[in-house]
């Protein structure tokens, strides 16, 4: 399949001044790019990979420590955490053990961000792959402020939201496009907020695994067009959407997903007016400025919907039940998982059962927002309908907001329990969970 699309790196910067011909052909277990690969750079170690089109960068990756702009006089950040700032020493991170892996090493591609040719993991030198760690710098020491802290953040802009017993937290996609990973400890739980721009996947994980706490960085590589992370403790490589280790000593281990939601900022503020907002990468860096308010991947779903991907994807792993770029959210109960395509559902409430539990999925904002909840409150199973602005349960007539809070009626003040969830393009969910149960509107 051939099409003309702009070449992008993961920072969202166009790397070519002209549209490039894109050829993706699956071969064996991997999708092998031709000399005019979607990643814009051939593998120099493979014969015949000399490009016919020379990439000419038109710009460089954005600075990740910008100078603040706008009126921040009313933005009072939360106090600097009393815990010491983490000491990050990338030289102390063990090298990944490439002798242990669950995916072909040639299917993991390193993005060199216009500083050379993209390289397969099977071909890259240890020195080069170490040098590419954290080119898109993860956030290891986040600082939060009140909702008005970022003047450029508009109601329509997406954020990844996370709610705990002590409050709510919002992570702007405008920031995550360029940082992708946030390590933090919230209410004593080591959390990892993740976002891959190429598959629109926002997922929050618990960083604890088998009795130890992992710290995560960015390998600068991708597998099946999805971000690949690494942990500082073993150097193992992890696929972002699945949260599964694919190369190294922790191969086949999975992180536990936590309840989270990707949602327009205005909708999140409406449910959580006192939310804490990520405003700085660390206590030593300035407040994120309007550089982060851009939308570099707007329209990226168009080529993906005809199975043209920014990085190689194995066609044998795709699932054609719905289009590859349909936005889906998952609902997860124990080891059971099901996907819900938001745009196909529209604004509404979907009642379903997963893992023996009655659940409800709220869908709003023309397919942008989806939240999954247990439908049981105080031992009573509720059935929900969408009223046009709010949700109402048939059993008590109580009125609920998108965040699962009862605003009026006999259950006023009650909260639905949010389920662990992932929000991503369908291709990424389908590859991460082959054969996943998929809800379709005609099922109802």
C-alpha positions, 0 to 999 in steps of 0.5 A, spaced: 500 500 500 502 506 497 500 513 500 503 520 501 504 522 508 508 527 512 514 524 516 514 525 523 518 523 529 515 522 536 516 529 538 511 531 532 516 535 528 516 534 521 523 531 518 522 532 511 520 538 507 516 534 502 511 528 503 515 522 502 512 515 499 510 510 504 511 503 503 509 498 508 510 490 506 509 485 511 514 480 511 515 473 515 514 475 522 515 483 521 513 489 517 520 490 513 520 497 511 523 499 504 528 504 502 522 509 503 520 507 510 515 511 514 521 512 519 524 516 514 531 512 515 534 505 512 538 500 516 545 502 514 547 494 516 542 491 511 544 491 503 539 495 499 537 500 504 540 506 501 535 511 500 532 514 494 530 520 498 535 524 502 532 526 509 533 533 510 531 535 517 527 542 517 527 543 524 529 540 531 526 537 537 523 542 541 526 544 547 524 540 554 526 546 558 522 552 556 522 559 558 515 560 561 510 565 558 504 568 559 501 571 565 502 566 571 501 571 577 495 567 579 498 560 578 501 558 585 504 551 584 503 546 590 509 546 595 516 543 592 515 536 595 519 534 601 522 528 599 529 529 596 529 530 588 531 523 585 538 522 583 538 519 575 544 516 573 543 513 566 550 510 566 548 506 572 542 503 568 544 495 566 545 494 559 539 490 556 540 483 556 538 482 548 539 474 549 532 474 552 526 476 548 519 475 547 519 479 540 524 479 534 529 484 535 529 486 528 522 489 530 524 494 535 526 500 531 530 506 534 528 513 532 535 517 532 531 524 531 534 526 525 541 525 527 542 519 523 539 513 520 533 509 524 536 502 527 533 495 528 535 493 535 538 487 532 543 491 529 544 497 533 551 497 538 550 497 545 554 504 545 549 507 541 542 504 544 545 507 551 546 514 548 539 514 545 536 513 552 531 519 554 532 523 548 525 525 550 526 526 557 522 523 562 519 526 568 522 524 574 521 529 579 514 532 577 511 539 580 504 540 580 500 547 581 492 549 581 488 548 575 490 556 572 497 554 572 498 553 564 495 559 561 495 555 554 491 549 556 484 550 553 478 546 555 478 542 549 485 540 550 486 532 552 489 530 559 490 524 562 487 524 569 488 520 575 484 520 581 486 518 588 483 518 595 487 525 596 485 528 590 485 528 582 491 529 578 491 532 570 497 531 565 496 535 559 497 531 553 501 537 550 506 536 555 506 528 554 507 529 547 514 531 548 515 527 555 511 521 554 513 518 561 512 521 568 514 517 574 511 519 581 509 517 588 502 519 589 499 517 596 504 512 597 503 508 590 509 509 585 505 510 579 507 511 572 503 515 567 505 514 560 503 516 553 505 514 546 503 519 541 503 514 535 498 510 538 494 515 542 495 511 548 494 513 555 495 508 560 497 509 568 501 503 571 503 501 578 511 501 578 511 496 583 513 489 581 515 482 585 517 486 591 521 492 588 519 499 585 521 500 578 523 507 575 522 508 568 526 511 562 525 512 554 529 507 550 527 512 544 525 505 540 518 503 538 515 496 537 509 495 533 509 503 532 508 503 540 513 507 545 518 502 548 520 504 555 526 501 559 526 500 567 533 503 571 533 496 575 534 491 570 535 495 563 529 491 560 525 493 555 517 494 556 512 495 551 508 501 553 500 500 551 501 493 554 505 494 560 509 488 558 517 487 558 519 484 551 526 484 552 531 483 557 531 479 564 524 481 566 521 479 559 513 477 559 512 480 566 507 485 566 505 492 570 499 493 573 494 498 570 491 503 574 484 507 573 485 513 569 482 516 563 484 521 557 479 526 557 478 534 555 481 538 560 474 542 561 471 535 562 476 533 567 475 540 571 468 540 571 468 533 575 475 535 579 475 543 580 480 542 585 485 538 581 492 538 581 495 540 574 502 538 572 506 544 571 513 543 571 518 537 569 522 538 576 523 543 581 529 546 578 525 547 571 521 552 569 513 552 568 511 549 561 510 554 556 505 554 550 510 551 546 507 544 549 500 547 547 501 545 540 498 538 537 503 535 532 499 529 531 492 532 529 490 528 523 495 522 524 489 517 524 487 518 517 493 514 514 493 509 520 486 508 518 488 505 512 494 501 515 499 506 514 503 507 520 509 511 522 513 505 524 513 498 522 507 494 524 506 487 523 500 486 518 498 479 521 497 482 528 492 487 526 484 486 527 480 488 522 473 488 526 474 496 526 478 501 523 486 501 526 485 508 528 478 508 532 479 510 539 477 505 544 478 504 552 478 498 555 475 496 562 479 491 566 476 486 572 482 482 574 485 478 568 478 480 564 479 485 559 474 488 554 475 494 549 469 499 547 470 504 541 468 510 543 466 514 537 462 508 535 458 508 541 457 516 541 454 519 548 451 514 552 452 509 558 454 502 556 452 496 561 456 490 560 459 484 564 466 483 565 469 478 569 463 476 573 462 484 575 457 488 572 460 494 569 458 501 566 462 505 561 460 512 560 462 515 553 462 523 551 465 528 547 464 525 540 468 519 542 474 523 546 472 521 553 470 514 556 470 512 563 469 505 566 466 503 572 463 498 577 456 499 577 455 496 584 454 501 589 453 499 597 451 492 594 446 495 589 447 494 582 445 500 578 443 501 571 445 507 567 442 512 562 445 518 559 440 524 559 444 529 555 448 532 560 449 527 566 447 520 567 441 517 571 441 510 575 434 507 574 434 504 581 434 510 585 433 516 580 440 519 582 444 524 577 451 522 576 457 526 573 462 523 568 467 522 574 462 517 577 460 522 582 452 522 584 450 529 584 443 529 586 438 524 589 438 518 594 445 516 592 448 524 593 455 523 594 456 516 592 462 514 588 462 509 582 469 505 583 473 507 577 476 501 573 483 500 570 483 502 563 487 504 557 485 508 552 489 508 545 488 507 537 485 500 536 491 497 532 495 498 539 490 495 543 489 489 538 496 488 538 497 488 545 491 483 547 490 479 541 483 476 540 481 481 545 473 481 546 470 488 543 464 491 544 460 493 538 453 497 538 450 492 534 451 487 540 446 491 545 
